[in-house]
């Protein structure tokens, strides 16, 4: 449903969406936000299956997410609200918030950058054909849409290799954008995961990779406490980079103490 240019869709959480601390996983946040984006573009008749007839494809290139310490339990309903906040000659910015359905408590919010790729030339296309189709709501969930510049790491704290499998691929047979995030998160130290919770995530997607490609993921920690994750292919080209921030975990009650549901 679109009201005053904003689209809202409600989902029900599954067990695989939730961390042991009853937070939506980064994968779930990205999945449901992107699913809502696809649903909204379907309403505007510019979804992936619409524009592929014109040899065009949607590409997400950046996302910033601020994550609150809001609990979400299995089979709870939550709502994704999103809108196109800015349309430039080459970029589409879509801002979003994710809230609990019962009380509108904020779970996460952020912004994303999308482009239209010409499938024949592999170049970005102008967005002018979208101008009379998309409603623009100039409400920003971040301070601006300027690209977040990552600090330069002084050293590498951890490095690992990952060979892309079929489980990493999307329906275009590329490594999916969510898979890059999952691979990068495997470089987080166990002691951080045991005592801290993710509070923000910024991702830059830069190049495509495919089945059996070898990805090298390096993790570095800055003096300000951010974690930088860089994924490179076998040629040394950076295909994706992430910056994550973490906060001490808050004490969470056992689900049996706070949830009583007649199923």
N, C-alpha and C positions, 0 to 999 in steps of 0.2 A: 504494500500500500504506500502511495506517495501522497504526502500532505504538505503543501506549501514548499515543494521542491525537495523534501526529505523523505527518504524511503525507510520503512521499518519492517523488520521481519523477526519473528520469535522462533527460537530453537529450544530443544530440550537436551540437556547435557547427558552424555553417555559416560560410562566408567573410564573409557580411554581418553576422555577430554580433561580429566582432573588429576592433579598432582596429589601426593600423599598429604599435603597440607590444605586440600580442598580449594585450590586455585585452578583456573583454567590454564592449561598448558600453552606455551607460545604457539605450538602447532595448531591448537584449537582456535586461539584468537585469530590467527591468520586465515585458517580455513573458513570460519564462519563469516569473517569480514569479507573475504573474497567471494564467497558464495552469495552474500547479499549484494555485492557489487554486480555480479553476473545477473542476478535476478532483476536489479534495477535497470541494467542496460537492456534486458529483454523487454521490459515495459516500454522503453524508448525505441525499440526496434533497431538497436545497434549492438546487440550481443555478439559474441564470438561467431556463432553460426549464421548471423546476419551479414557481418562484414567480410567473412571469408569468401563470400560470393564475389566480392570486389577485390579479392586477393589482398586482404588486409587482416591484421591480427592485433589483438590487445596484448600489451606487454607492461607488466608492472616493474618499475625500476627502483623505487625507493619506498620505504615505509618507516615511520616513527611511531612507537607505541609507548605510552605511559601506563603502567599497570599498578592498580591499587591493591591493597591487601584485603580484598573482598572475597569472602568464601562463596563457593558454588558447589552444591552437593549433587550427587547423582540424581538424575531425572528431574532436576530443577529447570524451570523455564527462564531464559534470558533473552533480551531483545538487542538486536543490532540496528542502530540508526546511522544512516550515512547520507551524504549529499555531495554534489560537485561544488566545491568552494571557489575554484578558479579555473579558467580556461584560457590558455595562452596559444600562440600560433602552433606550438609543437607539443604542449603538455596539458594533461588533464589532472587536476588535483582533486582528490576525494578525501574529505575528512569524515571521521566516524567516532561514535561512542558505543560502548557495550554496557548494558545495565541489567540488573536483576528485574525481572518482569513484575514481581510482587510489590516492590517498593521503589523502583527506579534507582536503586543504589548503584553508583558508578563502579564498574569492574575495570574498564580500560578505555582509553581514548587515544586518538592520534590522527595522523594524516598520511597520505600516500600519493605517489606520482605515477601516472600511467602515460604510455605513448601508443601511437598507432604505427605498426610496422608494415611496410609494403612487402608482401611475400615474394614478389618477383625481384625487386632490387635490394632487399634486405636493408633498406634505409627508412628513417622515420618519415612519416607523412604529416602534412599539415592537418590541423584539426578543424578547418573551416567547415567541413561537411557536418560537424557535430553542433555547430553554433545554433542552428534553428531546431535542434532536437533535444538538447539537454537544458534543463533549468539550472541556473547557477545561483547558489545561496552563499553570499560572501561572509560566511561565519567560519572563523579559523579555530581549530582545536590546539594549534601550536602558535608560538609567537610570530612565525612567518613561514613561508614556503621555501626559504633559502636552503640550499643543500647543506646538510650538517657536515662540517669538516672534521675528520677524525684526527686526533693527535698522532704524531709520529712515534712509534714504539722505539724504545732504546735497546731492547733485547727481546729475544723470544724465550718465553717461559715453558712452553710445551708445544710439541709438534707431532702430528700423526698423519697417516695416509689412509685414504678411503677409496676403494674401487666402486664406482657407481654400479648398482645392481638394478634389476627390474623393479624392485620395491621403491627405488628413488625416482622413477620416471613418471611423467604426467601423460595426458592423452596425446600430446604432440611428440612423444618419445624423447623429450628433453628431461634432464634432471629438474624436478619441480622446485619452485622457489621455496617451498616449505622444507624440502629435503636439505637444502643448503643450511637452513637454520638448525635443523636437527643434527646435522653433521658437526656444525660449529659448536653446538652446546656440549658435544661429547668431549671437548677440550677443557671444560670447566673443572677445576680441582674438586675432589670429593669433599674436602673440608668446607669449601664454600657452599656446595649443594646441601650439606648437612646442617648448616647454621644460618644460611641466608636465603632470601627469596628474590626473584627477579622483579625489578622495579621499572626498568625501561629497556627498550630494544630499538636500535636503529639499524636498518639493513640497506645496503646498496647492492642491487643485482646488476652485473656488468656484461657477462658473456654467457652463452649457452654451453652446456656440456652434455655428454651422451653416455649411453650404456658402455660400461667397461673403462670409461675414462678414469685415470688416477687423479684424485684431488688431494693436495697437501694442505692441511689446515694447521695454521700456526696461531698460538694464543699469546698475547702479551698483556701485562697489567701496567697501567699508567700510575704516576704518582698520585693522581686524584682518585684512584680506586676504580676506574673503568676497566673493563676487559675488552681488548681488541681481538677480533678473530678474522683472519684473512685466509681465503681459499684460493689456491692457484692450481692451474692445470699442469700437465706434463711439460708444456713449453714455457712454464714460468709466468704465464699470463694470469693476472688476478681476475677471477670470475665472480667473486662475491666477497664483500667485507661487511663485518658487523661490529657494533659496539653495544655492550650490555652493561647495565648498572644493577647492583644488588644491594639490598638492605637486610639488617638482622631480621630473622623470622620472629613474628609475633606468636605468642602462645595460642594454640587453637584447641578448642574443646573437642572431645571425641564426638563423632557424628551421633552416636547413640544418646548422648546427653542433650543434644540441641534439636534433634529432628525426630518427630513422631508423625508417621504418615500411614494412613490406611490405604494399602495397595490392593 
